[in-house]
Amino acid sequence: MLSDTARLDLPHILTALPGPRARAVIERDQAVLSPSYTRSYPLVASRGEGVIVEDVDGNRFLDFSAGIAVASTGHCHPEVVEAIERQSARLIHMSGTDFYYENMVEFAEKLSATAPGGVPRRVYFGNSGTEAMEAAMKLARFHTGRDKFIAFRGAFHGRTMGALSLTASKAVQRKGFGPLIPGVFHAHYPDPYRRPAGVSAEDHAMACVHAIEEDLFRRMLPPDEVAAIVVEPIQGEGGYIIPPKNFLGELASLAERHGILLVFDEVQCGMGRTGKLWAAEHFGVTPDIFASAKGIASGLPLSATIARAGIMNWPAGAHASTFGGNPVAIAAALATFDLLQRELIANAAGMGAYILDRLRDFPRRFPHVGDVRGLGLMIGIEIVHDQESKERAPELRDRLVTLAFERGLLVLGAGRNAIRLSPPLIITRDQADFAVDTLEECLKLEA
Ligand SMILES: Cc1ncc(COP(=O)(O)O)c(C=O)c1O
């Protein structure tokens, strides 16, 4: 049980932050953990229940980060816990790469049946978003016999050498690690908030796609050498940017004209977060390959690379992973999938619309809020120095994130200057109100 105060579903801060136990853990952490981890504030989590995370000092926080968009069904959802307990008492590991087990087949069938476009699919299971993208890259090269890729500025696709070559989010993620794999070209991702003056969002999207054809393909990159265009339907780490409606369709036509595969990275925006199972469904576009991870198993490590059946034609031994599709992770995923389809995708759509409605007048009320945007429970609030120049305000964004933490609300930044709201898909209206009220309070303090 969480510590007792009137509302167990809302935050309760008992100590100065970090509290004494948290301070002690952080001190030990600093001596032995990789300094490459980025911690925005000193939360030392001890347990989680629903949307609440309790720290080691008994402080309760409302988790609007969901462990970076992972705890889709909330922390320790009883049905997920039960599925994990049941499976782990039966079979923890057998390696689906060398042997068969039924729940891996069952989950692949479900993913295949619900994937956008209604075309037959095959599924490769890995352990992380990065691995899902790595598999997508290898499969695209193998299937097409081509070696080049187009990705987008601002994209985050992971940190292993292949996936990192696609990532163009923050220079620190690449610094010192080159050379990365050659032949990856980065095009502009259309950001409706930062489009050129006097140009509609749709025309801006068209211009970004035309630049691939008219500039990249003419000057540098023969299109028949391109294996895949890799894109996040909604940019996550790049700042929770929702492209104009026509962007992905235009990209799909371009890809089709040149025999290039279209890969959607739905690691952050998929699995119901946007109020539909797949973000692609909002745009009516069917990717050839797409990647899923994060929220897929409510916190157990699992990812899926889902391709049109005819594309996943590599032979036995071409690609595999010892742990990928682990039976316990799959059991958690099956329970998660069931909860999403039964109620949580609808809740994400409803609560997302409610929060966006409450945030809509923030740019009018707060001079430092440049833009509010979102789909379902993938919501970004862009913090600027002033609305006229749209100059980014990363330090102010960081202060707001810390102020929210001190008030019991866990949020994270995205991109250089946006606050992301990516709560579990189970949030209630009271929890949504607490989050918006807290953000309001923080913005007033920094007005
Ligand atoms: C869109 C996207 N792709 C890939 C990744 C990499 O996932 P992982 O950290 O599980 O390797 C992330 C992680 O943030 C992501 O947001």
The ligand as an SDF file (V2000), in Angstrom:
LIG
                    3D

 16 16  0  0  0  0  0  0  0  0999 V2000
   10.7740    7.2210  -31.6210 C   0  0  0  0  0  0  0  0  0  0  0  0
   11.8050    6.4220  -30.8820 C   0  0  0  0  0  0  0  0  0  0  0  0
   12.4760    5.4570  -31.5200 N   0  0  0  0  0  0  0  0  0  0  0  0
   13.3920    4.7050  -30.8930 C   0  0  0  0  0  0  0  0  0  0  0  0
   13.6970    4.9170  -29.5680 C   0  0  0  0  0  0  0  0  0  0  0  0
   14.7180    4.0590  -28.8910 C   0  0  0  0  0  0  0  0  0  0  0  0
   14.0800    3.2250  -27.9940 O   0  0  0  0  0  0  0  0  0  0  0  0
   14.8960    2.4950  -26.8060 P   0  0  0  0  0  0  0  0  0  0  0  0
   15.3480    3.5550  -25.8830 O   0  0  0  0  0  0  0  0  0  0  0  0
   13.8990    1.5430  -26.2330 O   0  0  0  0  0  0  0  0  0  0  0  0
   16.0270    1.7760  -27.4430 O   0  0  0  0  0  0  0  0  0  0  0  0
   13.0210    5.9180  -28.8700 C   0  0  0  0  0  0  0  0  0  0  0  0
   13.3410    6.1790  -27.4550 C   0  0  0  0  0  0  0  0  0  0  0  0
   13.0630    7.2200  -26.9310 O   0  0  0  0  0  0  0  0  0  0  0  0
   12.0520    6.6970  -29.5430 C   0  0  0  0  0  0  0  0  0  0  0  0
   11.3860    7.6670  -28.9240 O   0  0  0  0  0  0  0  0  0  0  0  0
  1  2  1  0
  2  3  1  0
  2 15  2  0
  3  4  2  0
  4  5  1  0
  5  6  1  0
  5 12  2  0
  6  7  1  0
  7  8  1  0
  8  9  2  0
  8 10  1  0
  8 11  1  0
 12 13  1  0
 12 15  1  0
 13 14  2  0
 15 16  1  0
M  END
$$$$
